[in-house]
Protein backbone atom coordinates (compact mmCIF):
# COMPACT_ATOMS: atom_id res chain seq x y z
CA UNK A 1 0.00 0.00 0.00
CA UNK A 2 2.79 2.44 0.86
CA UNK A 3 4.47 2.03 -2.53
CA UNK A 4 1.16 2.44 -4.36
CA UNK A 5 0.38 5.55 -2.31
CA UNK A 6 3.69 7.21 -3.09
CA UNK A 7 3.41 6.29 -6.77
CA UNK A 8 0.03 8.00 -6.87
CA UNK A 9 1.45 11.02 -5.09
CA UNK A 10 4.32 11.19 -7.59
CA UNK A 11 1.93 10.84 -10.52
CA UNK A 12 -0.30 13.59 -9.13
CA UNK A 13 2.67 15.86 -8.60
CA UNK A 14 3.87 15.26 -12.17
CA UNK A 15 0.43 16.00 -13.61
CA UNK A 16 0.18 19.17 -11.51
CA UNK A 17 3.64 20.29 -12.62
CA UNK A 18 2.76 19.72 -16.28
CA UNK A 19 -0.53 21.61 -15.82
CA UNK A 20 1.21 24.58 -14.22
CA UNK A 21 3.90 24.59 -16.93
CA UNK A 22 1.18 24.49 -19.60
CA UNK A 23 -0.63 27.41 -18.02
CA UNK A 24 2.60 29.42 -17.89
CA UNK A 25 3.30 28.72 -21.58
CA UNK A 26 -0.26 29.71 -22.47
CA UNK A 27 0.00 33.01 -20.59
CA UNK A 28 3.27 33.79 -22.33
CA UNK A 29 1.74 32.99 -25.73
CA UNK A 30 -1.30 35.20 -25.18
CA UNK A 31 0.88 38.06 -24.01
CA UNK A 32 3.29 37.70 -26.95
CA UNK A 33 0.59 37.63 -29.64
CA UNK A 34 -2.52 39.57 -28.60
CA UNK A 35 -5.38 40.24 -31.05
CA UNK A 36 -4.31 42.59 -33.83
CA UNK A 37 -7.64 43.24 -35.52
CA UNK A 38 -11.38 43.38 -34.88
CA UNK A 39 -13.80 40.65 -33.82
CA UNK A 40 -17.18 39.88 -35.40
CA UNK A 41 -19.75 37.74 -33.54
CA UNK A 42 -21.41 35.03 -35.62
CA UNK A 43 -23.74 32.23 -34.69
CA UNK A 44 -21.65 29.62 -32.91
CA UNK A 45 -18.66 31.81 -32.10
CA UNK A 46 -16.64 34.83 -33.21
CA UNK A 47 -14.27 35.65 -36.05
CA UNK A 48 -11.17 37.76 -35.51
CA UNK A 49 -9.94 39.54 -38.64
CA UNK A 50 -7.52 42.12 -39.99
CA UNK A 51 -8.67 44.33 -42.87
CA UNK A 52 -6.53 46.48 -45.16
CA UNK A 53 -6.92 48.25 -48.49
CA UNK A 54 -9.59 50.50 -50.04
CA UNK A 55 -13.06 49.85 -48.64
CA UNK A 56 -14.69 49.99 -52.10
CA UNK A 57 -12.19 47.73 -53.84
CA UNK A 58 -12.89 44.08 -54.76
CA UNK A 59 -12.57 41.83 -51.74
CA UNK A 60 -9.96 39.13 -51.22
CA UNK A 61 -10.57 36.84 -48.24
CA UNK A 62 -7.55 34.97 -46.83
CA UNK A 63 -8.12 31.71 -44.92
CA UNK A 64 -5.22 29.95 -43.15
CA UNK A 65 -4.59 26.27 -42.45
CA UNK A 66 -4.56 23.88 -39.48
CA UNK A 67 -2.90 24.92 -36.21
CA UNK A 68 -2.29 28.38 -37.67
CA UNK A 69 -3.62 31.94 -37.60
CA UNK A 70 -4.16 34.94 -39.88
CA UNK A 71 -0.53 36.06 -39.47
CA UNK A 72 0.42 33.38 -42.00
CA UNK A 73 -1.05 35.76 -44.57
CA UNK A 74 -0.26 39.11 -42.98
CA UNK A 75 3.38 37.94 -42.75
CA UNK A 76 3.98 38.91 -46.38
CA UNK A 77 0.99 38.33 -48.67
CA UNK A 78 -1.68 40.83 -47.65
CA UNK A 79 0.57 43.90 -47.94
CA UNK A 80 1.30 42.92 -51.55
CA UNK A 81 -2.42 43.02 -52.36
CA UNK A 82 -3.78 45.92 -50.33
CA UNK A 83 -3.10 48.70 -52.86
CA UNK A 84 -5.67 47.30 -55.28
CA UNK A 85 -7.93 45.11 -53.15
CA UNK A 86 -9.83 45.17 -49.91
CA UNK A 87 -7.94 42.39 -48.16
CA UNK A 88 -9.44 40.57 -45.17
CA UNK A 89 -7.37 37.95 -43.36
CA UNK A 90 -9.35 35.93 -40.82
CA UNK A 91 -8.61 33.56 -38.02
CA UNK A 92 -10.62 30.47 -38.92
CA UNK A 93 -13.35 29.66 -36.37
CA UNK A 94 -11.56 28.11 -33.39
CA UNK A 95 -8.11 29.29 -34.50
CA UNK A 96 -5.95 32.24 -33.51
CA UNK A 97 -8.21 34.67 -31.66
CA UNK A 98 -11.46 33.43 -33.22
CA UNK A 99 -13.78 31.25 -31.15
CA UNK A 100 -16.18 28.42 -31.80
CA UNK A 101 -18.63 27.45 -29.07
CA UNK A 102 -18.65 23.68 -29.57
CA UNK A 103 -16.64 20.97 -31.28
CA UNK A 104 -19.36 20.34 -33.89
CA UNK A 105 -18.45 23.71 -35.39
CA UNK A 106 -15.17 22.17 -36.59
CA UNK A 107 -17.04 20.48 -39.46
CA UNK A 108 -16.21 22.00 -42.84
CA UNK A 109 -19.82 23.03 -43.59
CA UNK A 110 -20.05 24.74 -40.19
CA UNK A 111 -16.81 26.67 -40.63
CA UNK A 112 -18.03 27.70 -44.10
CA UNK A 113 -21.38 28.81 -42.67
CA UNK A 114 -19.71 30.95 -40.02
CA UNK A 115 -17.47 32.59 -42.61
CA UNK A 116 -20.44 33.21 -44.94
CA UNK A 117 -22.28 34.84 -42.03
CA UNK A 118 -19.19 36.95 -41.33
CA UNK A 119 -19.17 38.19 -44.95
CA UNK A 120 -22.89 38.89 -44.76
CA UNK A 121 -22.52 40.92 -41.56
CA UNK A 122 -19.66 42.84 -43.16
CA UNK A 123 -21.92 43.71 -46.10
CA UNK A 124 -19.68 41.85 -48.57
CA UNK A 125 -21.71 40.24 -51.37
CA UNK A 126 -18.82 38.16 -52.75
CA UNK A 127 -15.06 37.68 -52.48
CA UNK A 128 -12.11 36.01 -54.12
CA UNK A 129 -11.26 33.41 -51.48
CA UNK A 130 -7.66 32.30 -51.00
CA UNK A 131 -7.15 29.29 -48.74
CA UNK A 132 -3.91 27.69 -47.60
CA UNK A 133 -3.70 24.01 -46.59
CA UNK A 134 -6.81 23.20 -44.50
CA UNK A 135 -7.96 26.71 -45.39
CA UNK A 136 -8.24 25.40 -48.95
CA UNK A 137 -10.73 22.75 -47.81
CA UNK A 138 -12.70 25.43 -45.96
CA UNK A 139 -12.64 27.69 -49.03
CA UNK A 140 -14.01 24.82 -51.13
CA UNK A 141 -16.75 24.18 -48.56
CA UNK A 142 -17.67 27.87 -48.75
CA UNK A 143 -17.82 27.71 -52.56
CA UNK A 144 -20.00 24.58 -52.49
CA UNK A 145 -22.44 25.62 -49.77
CA UNK A 146 -22.51 29.39 -50.35
CA UNK A 147 -21.61 29.81 -54.04
CA UNK A 148 -23.01 33.34 -54.17
CA UNK A 149 -20.26 34.44 -51.76
CA UNK A 150 -17.31 33.11 -53.77
CA UNK A 151 -16.25 34.90 -56.93
CA UNK A 152 -13.16 32.72 -57.44
CA UNK A 153 -10.88 30.32 -55.56
CA UNK A 154 -7.12 30.73 -55.12
CA UNK A 155 -6.00 27.52 -53.42
CA UNK A 156 -2.46 27.50 -52.02
CA UNK A 157 -1.13 24.02 -51.14
CA UNK A 158 -4.72 23.04 -50.38
CA UNK A 159 -6.04 19.95 -48.67
CA UNK A 160 -8.70 18.72 -51.10
CA UNK A 161 -8.94 14.94 -50.55
CA UNK A 162 -8.33 12.44 -47.77
CA UNK A 163 -4.65 11.73 -47.18
CA UNK A 164 -3.71 8.05 -46.77
CA UNK A 165 -1.37 8.99 -43.93
CA UNK A 166 -1.48 11.87 -41.44
CA UNK A 167 1.80 13.84 -41.58
CA UNK A 168 4.15 12.91 -38.75
CA UNK A 169 4.01 16.31 -37.04
CA UNK A 170 0.21 16.02 -36.71
CA UNK A 171 0.13 12.46 -35.29
CA UNK A 172 -0.18 13.81 -31.77
CA UNK A 173 -3.43 15.52 -32.72
CA UNK A 174 -5.21 12.23 -33.47
CA UNK A 175 -7.25 12.12 -30.26
CA UNK A 176 -10.78 10.75 -30.66
CA UNK A 177 -12.53 11.93 -27.52
CA UNK A 178 -13.14 15.31 -25.99
CA UNK A 179 -11.80 14.06 -22.64
CA UNK A 180 -8.44 13.00 -24.11
CA UNK A 181 -8.05 16.23 -26.08
CA UNK A 182 -8.57 18.33 -22.96
CA UNK A 183 -6.39 16.12 -20.78
CA UNK A 184 -3.46 16.12 -23.20
CA UNK A 185 -3.88 19.82 -24.01
CA UNK A 186 -3.60 20.79 -20.35
CA UNK A 187 -0.69 18.51 -19.43
CA UNK A 188 1.85 17.19 -21.96
CA UNK A 189 0.96 18.86 -25.28
CA UNK A 190 2.38 22.33 -24.65
CA UNK A 191 5.63 21.31 -22.90
CA UNK A 192 6.30 18.75 -25.65
CA UNK A 193 5.42 21.35 -28.28
CA UNK A 194 7.81 23.83 -26.71
CA UNK A 195 10.67 21.31 -26.57
CA UNK A 196 10.19 20.01 -30.12
CA UNK A 197 9.50 23.31 -31.90
CA UNK A 198 12.71 23.21 -33.92
CA UNK A 199 12.14 19.70 -35.27
CA UNK A 200 8.48 20.38 -36.07
CA UNK A 201 9.25 23.57 -38.00
CA UNK A 202 12.09 21.93 -39.90
CA UNK A 203 9.67 19.24 -41.08
CA UNK A 204 6.82 21.64 -41.87
CA UNK A 205 8.99 23.99 -43.95
CA UNK A 206 11.00 21.29 -45.76
CA UNK A 207 12.71 21.38 -48.19
CA UNK A 208 13.08 25.06 -47.27
CA UNK A 209 14.51 26.39 -44.02
CA UNK A 210 12.12 27.77 -41.39
CA UNK A 211 12.07 31.55 -41.18
CA UNK A 212 13.70 32.73 -37.92
CA UNK A 213 10.77 34.94 -36.85
CA UNK A 214 8.02 32.39 -37.41
CA UNK A 215 7.08 32.13 -33.72
CA UNK A 216 6.74 35.91 -33.35
CA UNK A 217 5.93 37.65 -36.64
CA UNK A 218 3.80 34.72 -37.86
CA UNK A 219 2.39 34.34 -34.30
CA UNK A 220 3.06 30.60 -34.25
CA UNK A 221 3.53 30.97 -30.50
CA UNK A 222 -0.27 30.98 -30.27
CA UNK A 223 -0.08 27.23 -30.80
CA UNK A 224 1.23 26.99 -27.22
CA UNK A 225 -2.25 27.33 -25.71
CA UNK A 226 -4.56 24.48 -24.62
CA UNK A 227 -7.41 25.78 -26.76
CA UNK A 228 -5.18 25.84 -29.85
CA UNK A 229 -4.25 22.18 -29.37
CA UNK A 230 -7.86 21.16 -28.68
CA UNK A 231 -9.23 22.91 -31.75
CA UNK A 232 -6.45 21.68 -34.05
CA UNK A 233 -7.08 18.12 -32.86
CA UNK A 234 -10.81 18.52 -33.46
CA UNK A 235 -10.12 19.93 -36.94
CA UNK A 236 -7.96 16.95 -37.83
CA UNK A 237 -10.29 14.24 -36.54
CA UNK A 238 -13.36 15.88 -38.10
CA UNK A 239 -11.74 15.83 -41.55
CA UNK A 240 -11.93 12.03 -41.73
CA UNK A 241 -15.66 12.17 -42.33
CA UNK A 242 -15.91 15.66 -43.81
CA UNK A 243 -13.45 15.37 -46.72
CA UNK A 244 -14.94 12.28 -48.40
CA UNK A 245 -18.40 13.85 -48.27
CA UNK A 246 -17.06 17.11 -49.69
CA UNK A 247 -14.77 15.77 -52.41
CA UNK A 248 -17.57 13.90 -54.18
CA UNK A 249 -19.27 17.28 -54.71
CA UNK A 250 -16.42 19.03 -56.52
CA UNK A 251 -18.10 18.48 -59.85
CA UNK A 252 -20.76 20.97 -58.71
CA UNK A 253 -18.33 23.82 -58.13
CA UNK A 254 -19.46 27.03 -59.83
CA UNK A 255 -16.49 29.15 -58.83
CA UNK A 256 -13.46 28.96 -61.11
CA UNK A 257 -9.93 29.31 -59.88
CA UNK A 258 -6.58 27.63 -59.53
CA UNK A 259 -4.15 25.70 -57.35
CA UNK A 260 -0.58 26.65 -56.43
CA UNK A 261 1.76 24.07 -54.89
CA UNK A 262 5.40 23.81 -53.90
CA UNK A 263 7.01 20.95 -55.80
CA UNK A 264 8.81 19.77 -52.67
CA UNK A 265 5.80 19.78 -50.32
CA UNK A 266 6.26 17.00 -47.74
CA UNK A 267 3.01 17.58 -45.83
CA UNK A 268 0.55 17.17 -48.71
CA UNK A 269 0.92 15.39 -52.06
CA UNK A 270 0.85 18.04 -54.83
CA UNK A 271 -0.41 15.52 -57.40
CA UNK A 272 -3.21 14.01 -55.32
CA UNK A 273 -4.27 17.23 -53.62
CA UNK A 274 -3.48 19.80 -56.32
CA UNK A 275 -3.28 18.47 -59.87
CA UNK A 276 -6.40 16.38 -59.19
CA UNK A 277 -8.44 19.61 -59.09
CA UNK A 278 -7.84 20.24 -62.82
CA UNK A 279 -10.63 17.69 -63.36
CA UNK A 280 -12.97 20.29 -61.91
CA UNK A 281 -11.84 23.24 -64.01
CA UNK A 282 -9.00 24.49 -61.80
CA UNK A 283 -5.65 25.65 -63.18
CA UNK A 284 -2.56 24.11 -61.59
CA UNK A 285 0.98 25.36 -61.16
CA UNK A 286 3.97 24.50 -59.02
CA UNK A 287 6.95 26.35 -57.60
CA UNK A 288 10.28 24.48 -57.88
CA UNK A 289 12.24 24.09 -54.66
CA UNK A 290 9.35 25.22 -52.48
CA UNK A 291 7.56 23.38 -49.68
CA UNK A 292 4.23 23.67 -47.92
CA UNK A 293 4.59 27.02 -46.16
CA UNK A 294 4.23 29.15 -49.28
CA UNK A 295 2.54 32.21 -47.69
CA UNK A 296 5.62 32.52 -45.46
CA UNK A 297 8.45 31.49 -47.80
CA UNK A 298 7.05 32.68 -51.15
CA UNK A 299 4.69 35.60 -50.39
CA UNK A 300 5.39 37.37 -53.70
CA UNK A 301 4.48 34.24 -55.66
CA UNK A 302 1.34 33.77 -53.59
CA UNK A 303 0.28 37.39 -54.10
CA UNK A 304 0.91 37.13 -57.84
CA UNK A 305 -1.12 33.91 -57.98
CA UNK A 306 -4.05 35.47 -56.08
CA UNK A 307 -3.93 38.54 -58.34
CA UNK A 308 -4.03 36.33 -61.43
CA UNK A 309 -7.08 34.46 -60.14
CA UNK A 310 -8.82 37.72 -59.19
CA UNK A 311 -8.06 39.26 -62.60
CA UNK A 312 -9.49 36.24 -64.44
CA UNK A 313 -12.60 36.34 -62.29
CA UNK A 314 -13.11 39.99 -63.13
C-alpha positions in Angstrom: 0.0 0.0 0.0 2.8 2.4 0.9 4.5 2.0 -2.5 1.2 2.4 -4.4 0.4 5.5 -2.3 3.7 7.2 -3.1 3.4 6.3 -6.8 0.0 8.0 -6.9 1.5 11.0 -5.1 4.3 11.2 -7.6 1.9 10.8 -10.5 -0.3 13.6 -9.1 2.7 15.9 -8.6 3.9 15.3 -12.2 0.4 16.0 -13.6 0.2 19.2 -11.5 3.6 20.3 -12.6 2.8 19.7 -16.3 -0.5 21.6 -15.8 1.2 24.6 -14.2 3.9 24.6 -16.9 1.2 24.5 -19.6 -0.6 27.4 -18.0 2.6 29.4 -17.9 3.3 28.7 -21.6 -0.3 29.7 -22.5 0.0 33.0 -20.6 3.3 33.8 -22.3 1.7 33.0 -25.7 -1.3 35.2 -25.2 0.9 38.1 -24.0 3.3 37.7 -26.9 0.6 37.6 -29.6 -2.5 39.6 -28.6 -5.4 40.2 -31.1 -4.3 42.6 -33.8 -7.6 43.2 -35.5 -11.4 43.4 -34.9 -13.8 40.6 -33.8 -17.2 39.9 -35.4 -19.7 37.7 -33.5 -21.4 35.0 -35.6 -23.7 32.2 -34.7 -21.6 29.6 -32.9 -18.7 31.8 -32.1 -16.6 34.8 -33.2 -14.3 35.7 -36.1 -11.2 37.8 -35.5 -9.9 39.5 -38.6 -7.5 42.1 -40.0 -8.7 44.3 -42.9 -6.5 46.5 -45.2 -6.9 48.2 -48.5 -9.6 50.5 -50.0 -13.1 49.9 -48.6 -14.7 50.0 -52.1 -12.2 47.7 -53.8 -12.9 44.1 -54.8 -12.6 41.8 -51.7 -10.0 39.1 -51.2 -10.6 36.8 -48.2 -7.6 35.0 -46.8 -8.1 31.7 -44.9 -5.2 30.0 -43.2 -4.6 26.3 -42.5 -4.6 23.9 -39.5 -2.9 24.9 -36.2 -2.3 28.4 -37.7 -3.6 31.9 -37.6 -4.2 34.9 -39.9 -0.5 36.1 -39.5 0.4 33.4 -42.0 -1.1 35.8 -44.6 -0.3 39.1 -43.0 3.4 37.9 -42.7 4.0 38.9 -46.4 1.0 38.3 -48.7 -1.7 40.8 -47.7 0.6 43.9 -47.9 1.3 42.9 -51.6 -2.4 43.0 -52.4 -3.8 45.9 -50.3 -3.1 48.7 -52.9 -5.7 47.3 -55.3 -7.9 45.1 -53.2 -9.8 45.2 -49.9 -7.9 42.4 -48.2 -9.4 40.6 -45.2 -7.4 38.0 -43.4 -9.4 35.9 -40.8 -8.6 33.6 -38.0 -10.6 30.5 -38.9 -13.3 29.7 -36.4 -11.6 28.1 -33.4 -8.1 29.3 -34.5 -6.0 32.2 -33.5 -8.2 34.7 -31.7 -11.5 33.4 -33.2 -13.8 31.3 -31.2 -16.2 28.4 -31.8 -18.6 27.5 -29.1 -18.6 23.7 -29.6 -16.6 21.0 -31.3 -19.4 20.3 -33.9 -18.4 23.7 -35.4 -15.2 22.2 -36.6 -17.0 20.5 -39.5 -16.2 22.0 -42.8 -19.8 23.0 -43.6 -20.1 24.7 -40.2 -16.8 26.7 -40.6 -18.0 27.7 -44.1 -21.4 28.8 -42.7 -19.7 30.9 -40.0 -17.5 32.6 -42.6 -20.4 33.2 -44.9 -22.3 34.8 -42.0 -19.2 36.9 -41.3 -19.2 38.2 -45.0 -22.9 38.9 -44.8 -22.5 40.9 -41.6 -19.7 42.8 -43.2 -21.9 43.7 -46.1 -19.7 41.8 -48.6 -21.7 40.2 -51.4 -18.8 38.2 -52.8 -15.1 37.7 -52.5 -12.1 36.0 -54.1 -11.3 33.4 -51.5 -7.7 32.3 -51.0 -7.2 29.3 -48.7 -3.9 27.7 -47.6 -3.7 24.0 -46.6 -6.8 23.2 -44.5 -8.0 26.7 -45.4 -8.2 25.4 -48.9 -10.7 22.8 -47.8 -12.7 25.4 -46.0 -12.6 27.7 -49.0 -14.0 24.8 -51.1 -16.7 24.2 -48.6 -17.7 27.9 -48.8 -17.8 27.7 -52.6 -20.0 24.6 -52.5 -22.4 25.6 -49.8 -22.5 29.4 -50.4 -21.6 29.8 -54.0 -23.0 33.3 -54.2 -20.3 34.4 -51.8 -17.3 33.1 -53.8 -16.3 34.9 -56.9 -13.2 32.7 -57.4 -10.9 30.3 -55.6 -7.1 30.7 -55.1 -6.0 27.5 -53.4 -2.5 27.5 -52.0 -1.1 24.0 -51.1 -4.7 23.0 -50.4 -6.0 19.9 -48.7 -8.7 18.7 -51.1 -8.9 14.9 -50.6 -8.3 12.4 -47.8 -4.6 11.7 -47.2 -3.7 8.1 -46.8 -1.4 9.0 -43.9 -1.5 11.9 -41.4 1.8 13.8 -41.6 4.1 12.9 -38.7 4.0 16.3 -37.0 0.2 16.0 -36.7 0.1 12.5 -35.3 -0.2 13.8 -31.8 -3.4 15.5 -32.7 -5.2 12.2 -33.5 -7.3 12.1 -30.3 -10.8 10.7 -30.7 -12.5 11.9 -27.5 -13.1 15.3 -26.0 -11.8 14.1 -22.6 -8.4 13.0 -24.1 -8.1 16.2 -26.1 -8.6 18.3 -23.0 -6.4 16.1 -20.8 -3.5 16.1 -23.2 -3.9 19.8 -24.0 -3.6 20.8 -20.4 -0.7 18.5 -19.4 1.8 17.2 -22.0 1.0 18.9 -25.3 2.4 22.3 -24.7 5.6 21.3 -22.9 6.3 18.8 -25.6 5.4 21.3 -28.3 7.8 23.8 -26.7 10.7 21.3 -26.6 10.2 20.0 -30.1 9.5 23.3 -31.9 12.7 23.2 -33.9 12.1 19.7 -35.3 8.5 20.4 -36.1 9.2 23.6 -38.0 12.1 21.9 -39.9 9.7 19.2 -41.1 6.8 21.6 -41.9 9.0 24.0 -43.9 11.0 21.3 -45.8 12.7 21.4 -48.2 13.1 25.1 -47.3 14.5 26.4 -44.0 12.1 27.8 -41.4 12.1 31.6 -41.2 13.7 32.7 -37.9 10.8 34.9 -36.8 8.0 32.4 -37.4 7.1 32.1 -33.7 6.7 35.9 -33.4 5.9 37.6 -36.6 3.8 34.7 -37.9 2.4 34.3 -34.3 3.1 30.6 -34.2 3.5 31.0 -30.5 -0.3 31.0 -30.3 -0.1 27.2 -30.8 1.2 27.0 -27.2 -2.2 27.3 -25.7 -4.6 24.5 -24.6 -7.4 25.8 -26.8 -5.2 25.8 -29.8 -4.3 22.2 -29.4 -7.9 21.2 -28.7 -9.2 22.9 -31.8 -6.5 21.7 -34.0 -7.1 18.1 -32.9 -10.8 18.5 -33.5 -10.1 19.9 -36.9 -8.0 16.9 -37.8 -10.3 14.2 -36.5 -13.4 15.9 -38.1 -11.7 15.8 -41.5 -11.9 12.0 -41.7 -15.7 12.2 -42.3 -15.9 15.7 -43.8 -13.5 15.4 -46.7 -14.9 12.3 -48.4 -18.4 13.9 -48.3 -17.1 17.1 -49.7 -14.8 15.8 -52.4 -17.6 13.9 -54.2 -19.3 17.3 -54.7 -16.4 19.0 -56.5 -18.1 18.5 -59.9 -20.8 21.0 -58.7 -18.3 23.8 -58.1 -19.5 27.0 -59.8 -16.5 29.2 -58.8 -13.5 29.0 -61.1 -9.9 29.3 -59.9 -6.6 27.6 -59.5 -4.1 25.7 -57.3 -0.6 26.7 -56.4 1.8 24.1 -54.9 5.4 23.8 -53.9 7.0 20.9 -55.8 8.8 19.8 -52.7 5.8 19.8 -50.3 6.3 17.0 -47.7 3.0 17.6 -45.8 0.6 17.2 -48.7 0.9 15.4 -52.1 0.9 18.0 -54.8 -0.4 15.5 -57.4 -3.2 14.0 -55.3 -4.3 17.2 -53.6 -3.5 19.8 -56.3 -3.3 18.5 -59.9 -6.4 16.4 -59.2 -8.4 19.6 -59.1 -7.8 20.2 -62.8 -10.6 17.7 -63.4 -13.0 20.3 -61.9 -11.8 23.2 -64.0 -9.0 24.5 -61.8 -5.7 25.6 -63.2 -2.6 24.1 -61.6 1.0 25.4 -61.2 4.0 24.5 -59.0 7.0 26.3 -57.6 10.3 24.5 -57.9 12.2 24.1 -54.7 9.4 25.2 -52.5 7.6 23.4 -49.7 4.2 23.7 -47.9 4.6 27.0 -46.2 4.2 29.2 -49.3 2.5 32.2 -47.7 5.6 32.5 -45.5 8.5 31.5 -47.8 7.0 32.7 -51.1 4.7 35.6 -50.4 5.4 37.4 -53.7 4.5 34.2 -55.7 1.3 33.8 -53.6 0.3 37.4 -54.1 0.9 37.1 -57.8 -1.1 33.9 -58.0 -4.0 35.5 -56.1 -3.9 38.5 -58.3 -4.0 36.3 -61.4 -7.1 34.5 -60.1 -8.8 37.7 -59.2 -8.1 39.3 -62.6 -9.5 36.2 -64.4 -12.6 36.3 -62.3 -13.1 40.0 -63.1 
